[in-house]
Amino acid sequence: MDTATSDIRAVEFTPSRDGDSPVLPELLGQIPEGEQIGTVTADGAYDTRRCHTAILAHEATPIIPIRKNGRLWKDDCPAARARNETLRATRYYGRAFWKRWTGYHARSRIEAKMRCLKAFGERIAARDPDRQTAEIHIRIALMNRFNALGTAEIVRVA
């Protein structure tokens, strides 16, 4: 989600039996090549080497809290170094300060947007995978359009 406009920029859906973190590289691949990604904010389930590597490959900053029992990774790649710095900062300053400092609170806006998406219906009506994809893309296009219509234009007077 683009936090400036609140538009959903990429979507990937998985069966309920699959986790979300394995599809993060494909999700980031949906962003056009010329567009820059500033940060990628995710929950602790995305605290994996694969996710950190994919985020850094797109020259973005991962904002992923370390799991409660997280340990330092072997310092053998840029992803491990970035994650280890996050772990050190979390240990030194505490989780609450780290979340405020990194802007992790923006994730709650993303979760609210997903709740709005589910308000269109929890289940997908189509059975064919291509039609399911089309149905999801239509829902997201509607949400982005609703968001654009409902966004207030703020004009400075003085």
C-alpha positions in Angstrom: 0.0 0.0 0.0 1.2 3.5 -0.8 1.0 5.3 2.5 0.9 8.7 0.9 -2.2 8.0 -1.2 -3.5 4.9 0.7 -3.8 3.0 -2.7 -3.1 -0.7 -2.8 -0.2 -1.0 -5.3 0.3 -4.8 -5.4 -1.8 -7.8 -4.5 -1.1 -11.5 -4.2 -3.6 -14.0 -2.8 -2.8 -17.4 -1.3 -4.9 -20.3 -0.1 -5.7 -20.2 3.6 -3.3 -23.2 4.2 -0.3 -21.2 2.9 1.6 -18.5 4.7 2.0 -15.0 3.4 5.7 -14.5 3.7 6.8 -16.9 0.9 5.0 -14.7 -1.7 6.6 -11.4 -0.7 9.3 -11.5 -3.5 6.5 -11.9 -6.1 4.5 -9.2 -4.5 7.4 -6.8 -4.7 7.9 -7.8 -8.3 4.5 -6.3 -9.2 5.8 -2.8 -8.5 7.0 -1.3 -11.8 10.7 -1.2 -12.3 11.1 2.6 -12.3 9.2 3.2 -9.1 11.1 3.4 -5.9 10.0 1.6 -2.8 10.9 3.5 0.4 10.0 1.0 3.1 8.3 -2.4 3.5 6.4 -2.8 6.7 5.4 -6.2 7.8 4.8 -8.2 10.9 7.1 -10.7 12.6 6.0 -13.6 10.3 8.1 -11.9 7.5 11.3 -12.0 9.6 13.0 -14.5 7.2 16.2 -14.3 5.2 14.1 -14.6 2.0 11.9 -11.6 2.8 14.8 -9.4 4.0 16.8 -10.3 0.9 13.9 -9.5 -1.4 13.2 -6.1 0.2 16.9 -5.1 0.0 17.0 -6.2 -3.6 14.4 -3.6 -4.3 16.6 -1.0 -2.5 13.9 -0.6 0.2 14.2 -0.5 4.0 12.6 -3.4 5.9 10.5 -2.5 8.9 9.9 -5.9 10.4 10.0 -6.5 14.1 12.2 -9.3 15.2 10.4 -12.3 16.7 10.4 -12.5 20.5 13.0 -15.3 20.5 15.0 -13.8 17.6 18.8 -14.3 17.6 21.5 -12.7 15.6 22.0 -14.1 12.1 25.4 -15.1 10.8 26.7 -11.8 9.3 27.2 -13.2 5.8 25.0 -11.0 3.6 23.4 -7.5 3.5 20.0 -8.8 4.6 21.6 -10.4 7.8 23.4 -7.1 8.6 20.3 -5.0 8.3 18.3 -7.5 10.4 21.0 -7.7 13.0 21.0 -3.9 13.3 17.2 -4.0 13.9 17.7 -6.6 16.5 20.4 -4.5 18.3 18.2 -1.4 18.2 15.2 -3.3 19.5 17.3 -4.7 22.4 18.9 -1.4 23.2 15.9 1.0 22.9 13.0 -1.5 23.5 10.3 -2.6 21.1 7.9 0.2 21.8 10.5 2.9 21.1 11.7 1.1 18.0 8.1 0.9 16.6 7.6 4.7 17.1 11.0 5.5 15.7 10.6 3.4 12.5 7.0 4.4 11.8 5.8 0.8 12.3 2.3 2.2 13.3 1.6 2.7 9.6 1.0 -1.0 9.5 -2.3 -0.5 11.3 -3.5 1.6 8.4 -2.7 -1.3 6.1 -4.5 -3.7 8.3 -7.5 -1.4 8.3 -7.4 -1.3 4.5 -7.4 -5.1 4.4 -10.4 -5.1 6.7 -12.2 -2.9 4.2 -11.3 -5.3 1.4 -12.8 -8.1 3.3 -16.0 -6.0 3.7 -16.6 -6.7 0.0 -17.0 -10.3 1.0 -14.9 -12.8 2.8 -15.0 -15.4 0.0 -14.2 -15.2 -3.6 -17.2 -16.1 -5.7 -15.4 -17.3 -8.8 -14.0 -20.8 -9.1 -11.6 -20.4 -12.0 -8.2 -19.1 -10.9 -8.1 -16.5 -13.7 -11.6 -15.2 -12.7 -10.6 -15.2 -9.0 -7.6 -13.0 -9.9 -9.9 -10.7 -11.9 -12.4 -10.5 -9.0 -9.6 -9.5 -6.6 -8.3 -6.9 -9.0 -11.8 -5.4 -9.4 -12.3 -5.2 -5.6 -8.9 -3.4 -5.3 -9.7 -1.0 -8.2 -13.0 -0.1 -6.5 -11.3 0.5 -3.1 -8.7 2.7 -4.7 -11.4 4.7 -6.5 -13.5 5.1 -3.4 -10.4 6.2 -1.6 -9.6 8.8 -4.3 -13.1 10.1 -4.2 -13.2 10.3 -0.4 -9.8 12.0 0.1 -10.2 15.6 1.1 -8.2 18.3 -0.6 -6.5 20.5 2.0 -5.7 24.0 0.9 -3.6 26.4 3.1 -5.3 29.7 3.5 -2.9 31.8 5.6 
